[in-house]
Amino acid sequence: MDESQVHFDLHWVNQLIRSRRSIFPRQYTGEKIPREDVEIILENAHWAPNHGKTEPWLFKVFTGKGLEEFAQKHADLYRELTPPDKFLENKYQKLQLNPLKSSHVIAICLNAGTNPKIPEMEEVAAVACAVQNMHLTATAMGLAAYWSSGGMTYHARMKDVLGLDENQKCLGFFYLAKYEGPTPEGHRKDSWETKVEWIES
Ligand SMILES: Cc1cc2nc3c(=O)[nH]c(=O)nc-3n(C[C@H](O)[C@H](O)[C@H](O)COP(=O)(O)O)c2cc1C
């Protein structure tokens, strides 16, 4: 065996990937996760694959007072930009209060490069790989996490809230929390075989 090659316990890897779940704010305890643990999660994000060494992810980490201010700004943006007949008080309150049940909310941002050979689709794909790294790390730590693209995520004005420039875009928010209650069961509509076509001759 080549000693320079690292091998991992496949059973453990399968378990980690298959047991990763989106866990939502109703189960969050509001307890703080130590910064060192959040740093490990962010460092693992940085090891995502990316085409052309663009490393097109950018994370804005909100916690404490910063998180309170962000949640209020997001809710206010929803109120300001939603016509009165479409405005839902319940949604406003969720934008205002759900982040505060978390320990950290990490804005998932695309920081697109200028290499014309790398289409934006690939840059977005690389950011999604980084988020998966974060989610798997959170799962290994016994933490709740989910990717939210709700509220005003895709509105141009979200750039102002997050201080993003021309080449940067908000792709959502990664909620991170301690949680109580059972880990939700996973559901998939069909078996994996229905999404796979083998071409063998
Ligand atoms: C790009 C992206 C955006 C998502 N946005 C939301 C969202 O806005 N609200 C939500 O409840 N879940 C959101 N999710 C999480 C999905 O609901 C969740 O992944 C799905 O239900 C499968 O559950 P699992 O993650 O536990 O396997 C998002 C997931 C992805 C990948």
The ligand as a Tripos MOL2 file, in Angstrom:
@<TRIPOS>MOLECULE
LIG
   31    33     1     0     0
SMALL
NO_CHARGES

@<TRIPOS>ATOM
      1 C1        -29.6250   26.1560   -2.3570 C.3       1 LIG1
      2 C2        -30.5440   25.7130   -1.2500 C.ar      1 LIG1
      3 C3        -31.4740   26.5950   -0.7550 C.ar      1 LIG1
      4 C4        -32.3420   26.2030    0.2840 C.ar      1 LIG1
      5 N1        -33.2640   27.1050    0.7710 N.ar      1 LIG1
      6 C5        -34.1200   26.7180    1.7310 C.ar      1 LIG1
      7 C6        -35.0930   27.6150    2.2390 C.ar      1 LIG1
      8 O1        -35.1430   28.8040    1.8480 O.2       1 LIG1
      9 N2        -35.9660   27.1790    3.1800 N.ar      1 LIG1
     10 C7        -35.9100   25.8880    3.6510 C.ar      1 LIG1
     11 O2        -36.7340   25.5230    4.4960 O.2       1 LIG1
     12 N3        -34.9730   25.0170    3.2350 N.ar      1 LIG1
     13 C8        -34.0720   25.4000    2.2840 C.ar      1 LIG1
     14 N4        -33.1060   24.5320    1.8420 N.ar      1 LIG1
     15 C9        -32.9270   23.2210    2.5320 C.3       1 LIG1
     16 C10       -33.8200   22.1690    1.9510 C.3       1 LIG1
     17 O3        -35.1460   22.3720    2.4210 O.3       1 LIG1
     18 C11       -33.3090   20.7800    2.3820 C.3       1 LIG1
     19 O4        -31.9960   20.5980    1.9290 O.3       1 LIG1
     20 C12       -34.1950   19.6820    1.8130 C.3       1 LIG1
     21 O5        -35.4360   19.6980    2.4360 O.3       1 LIG1
     22 C13       -33.5840   18.2890    1.9820 C.3       1 LIG1
     23 O6        -33.4090   18.0210    3.3540 O.3       1 LIG1
     24 P1        -31.9810   17.5920    3.9350 P.3       1 LIG1
     25 O7        -31.0650   18.7840    3.7470 O.co2     1 LIG1
     26 O8        -32.2450   17.3030    5.3910 O.co2     1 LIG1
     27 O9        -31.5090   16.4020    3.1780 O.co2     1 LIG1
     28 C14       -32.2460   24.8910    0.8190 C.ar      1 LIG1
     29 C15       -31.2810   24.0040    0.3040 C.ar      1 LIG1
     30 C16       -30.4500   24.4040   -0.7210 C.ar      1 LIG1
     31 C17       -29.4190   23.4340   -1.2600 C.3       1 LIG1
@<TRIPOS>BOND
     1     1     2 1
     2     2     3 ar
     3     2    30 ar
     4     3     4 ar
     5     4     5 ar
     6     4    28 ar
     7     5     6 ar
     8     6     7 ar
     9     6    13 1
    10     7     8 2
    11     7     9 ar
    12     9    10 ar
    13    10    11 2
    14    10    12 ar
    15    12    13 ar
    16    13    14 ar
    17    14    15 1
    18    14    28 ar
    19    15    16 1
    20    16    17 1
    21    16    18 1
    22    18    19 1
    23    18    20 1
    24    20    21 1
    25    20    22 1
    26    22    23 1
    27    23    24 1
    28    24    25 2
    29    24    26 1
    30    24    27 1
    31    28    29 ar
    32    29    30 ar
    33    30    31 1
@<TRIPOS>SUBSTRUCTURE
     1 LIG1         1 GROUP 0 **** ****
